[in-house]
Amino acid sequence: MAGHSKWANIRFRKAAQDARRGKLFTRLIREIVIAARDGGGDAASNPRLRAAVDKARDANMGRDAIDRAVKRGTGELAGERYEEVRYEGYAAGGAAVLVECATDNRNRTIGEVRLAFSKHGGNLGASGSVAYLFNKVGLLSFDPGSDVEGIMDVAAAGGADDIAAGDDDTIEVLTAPENFHAVLDALKRAGHAPAAAGIVYRADAVAEVGAADAEQVAQLLGALEELDDVQDVFTNAALPAP
């Protein structure tokens, strides 16, 4: 069992705290549209679409809205054509930041992302400048009070790569992206539904951020999260406890 990371994945923190349903739904719809466009409209044979639809359902998005988004992706309904783009940079103190976007205007998006970095003590970097620090993994997060032994047993049998328990009794299950749905389904069948689950970018090691830089790092991450074209933000920053 590996030690629990000191930093919470930004994507999961956003999902737990984002009360702005309109912004959240916009992000989910864009993900469904792109997934259906790239892999087809059948969630059973399109793992990315299945994950996007599952997230939408977990957020209580209606079936009609989900179906319309799928049809927009497959071309059955008209709609904007989104382009996926990823930006990389450094926050104050040298922490690495990955920003995944879905946009219909690349010039607008890069301008907004660059401004967020510059306003909050960071620097937008070139492609590949920090991506090598992260691995794409399946991540399932469980709240304190969950059945640690039960989750460990089911996850290990289902093909999980690692199970990490934190001092605060939270649990993280890590999988290879291709095994994510098998592990998720096994855990749900056993009655262990995660608080959050998805395919994410996770850093190999954290970057400890000192107190002098922590506020700027938090402000940068928050500013990026607020941008309409931003889908996900990932960082290796380990912020000091408030």
N, C-alpha and C positions, 0 to 999 in steps of 0.2 A: 504494500500500500504506500503510495507516494504522499509526501507532505502537501497540504493544501496551499494553493497559491495565495499570496497576500493581497492580490488585487482581484476585484470582481470584474468579470467580463462586462464591458460597457454595454454590449448588446442586451444582455440579460437584465442589467440594471435598468436600462431604458424600458424594457418590456414590463418590468414590475412597477415602474413609477409613472409611466407616461399616461396621464389622464386625458390628454388631448386626443380624443378618439378620431377626429377628422384627420389629423396628421398621421396617426398610426395606421388608419385604414388606407390612406394614400400610399404609404410605403408598402403595405401588404399587397395592395392591388397592383402596384408596379412590379413587385416580385412575381406575382401570379402571371401577369401579362408576359414578362420576359421568359419565365419558365415554360409557359405553354408555347410561346413562339419558337424557342430553341429546341424543345424536346417533345412537342406534341401535346394535345389536350387530354390525354388519358393518364390520370394520376397513377393508375396501377402500373404503368410501364415507364413513367417519368418520375424518378425519385425526387428531383428538385421541385416539380409541381406538387407532388404529394406533401412535401415538407411545407411548401408555401400555403397550401390549402389548409393543412393542419393548424398552422399558426393563425390563419384567418379565422378558423372556427373557434380556436381557443380565445380569440379576441372578440367573439360573439358577432362576427360579421355574418350577415344573412346569406342564405344559399343563393338567392337571385344575384346579389352583388358578386359573389364568387364566380357563378356561372358566366356572368357578363364579362368579367375579367379574363376568364379562360377563352371565351369566344373572341375577345379583342386580340389575345395573343395568337390564336390560330387563324385570324383574319376573317372570321365569320361576322364580326362587327367592326365598324370603323373606330379608330382611336389613334392617339399619339403613338409614335414609334420611339421607344426609349432605347438609349445606348448605355451600356454598362461601362463605367470607367472607374479606375482606382487611383487614388492619390496617396503619396507617402511623404512623411516629413518627421520633423523632430519638435517636441515640445520643450519648454524651458527645462533645464537640467539634463537634457540629452535623451529623454524618454522617446521611444519610437511610437509613431501613430500611423495606422492604416485607415483610410477613409474610402468606403465603397459607396458609389453613387449610381443612380439611374436617372438619366437626363435626356431631354429633347433639345438641349442647347449647351454644348460642351463649353463654349466660351463663357457663358454666364456662370456655369458651375465652377470652373477652375478659378474664375475671378473671386467668387464668394469664398471658396475654400482657402485661397491664398490670403485673402483679407483676414479671415479668422485666425490663421496662423500668425500673421504679422501683428495683429492687434494684441495677441496674448503671448508674446514672447517666444513664438516658435518660428520654424523655417520650413517651407515647402521644399521637398527634395525631388531629385530625379527618380524616374521609374527604376525600381530595384534597390533603392538606397536603404530601405529598411525591411522590405518584404522577406528577405532571407532570414530574418530573425524570427519569423512566424511559421507555424505549421497549420495546415488545414485539417481540422479534426471534428468529429462529432462530440458534442458536449451536452450532458444531461445533468441538471442541477436540482438537488433536493434540499428542502428546507430543514432547519433543526427539528429534531423530534422524529425524523423518519427512521424506519427500520434498517439500521446500518447493515446488520448481518444478512437480512433478507435481500436487500438490494445488492450487496456484494456477491451473494451466491448466484442470484439470477443473472446479474450482469456478466459475471465471469463465465457462466455456462453459455450465455448468449454470444460470447465473442468479444467482450469489451477488452480494451488494451490496458486500462488502468482504472483504479478506483481510489479517489483521494478524499480523505476525511479531514475536516478542519477542526480547529480548537473550539469553534462555535457550534459544532455538531452539524454543520452543513456537509453535504456530500456532493462530489463531482464524479461522474462516470465519463471516461474518455473512450472513444472508439475511432477506428478508421472511418472515413466518410462513407465508404461502401458498406460498412457494417452497421451504420447508425440506425436504420429503420428496423433491422432485425433485433437489435438490443432494445430499442424503444418499445417495440411490440411485445417482446418477452417480459419486460418490466411492467407494462400496462396489464398484460394478462395475469400477472402475479399480484396485481393490486398495488403496484408501486409507480403511480403516475408522477413524473417529475414536475417540479414547479416551472421549469423552463427547459427547452431542448432545441438544439439546432446545430447546423454546420457552421463553425466559426474559425477564425484565425487566432491561434494561441501561441504566445511567445515561448521560446525554449527556456528563457530566464527573465526574471523581472529586473527592472532598473529602479533602484531605490531613489526616490525624489526627496530632497531635503525640504525642510519647513519653508525656506526662503523662496522656493520655486513652486511649492505645492498649490498655492492659490491660482497662479497663472496656468498651471497644467489643468486644474479642474475647470477653470474658465474656458480654456481652449476646447476641451472635450465637450463642455456644455454648449459652446457656440457652434461647434460642428454638428452636434445633435439637432440643433434648431434649424439647420438649413433644409429647405424643402427637398432638395435633390439628394440629400444624404440618406442612404439606406442603413449603413452600419458603420460603427467606429470601433476600432480595436487598438489597444495600447499595451505596452509592457510596463507601464508606470506602476510602481508600488507607492501609493501616497501614504503619508503618516496619518495615524488615527486622529480624528478631530478632537 
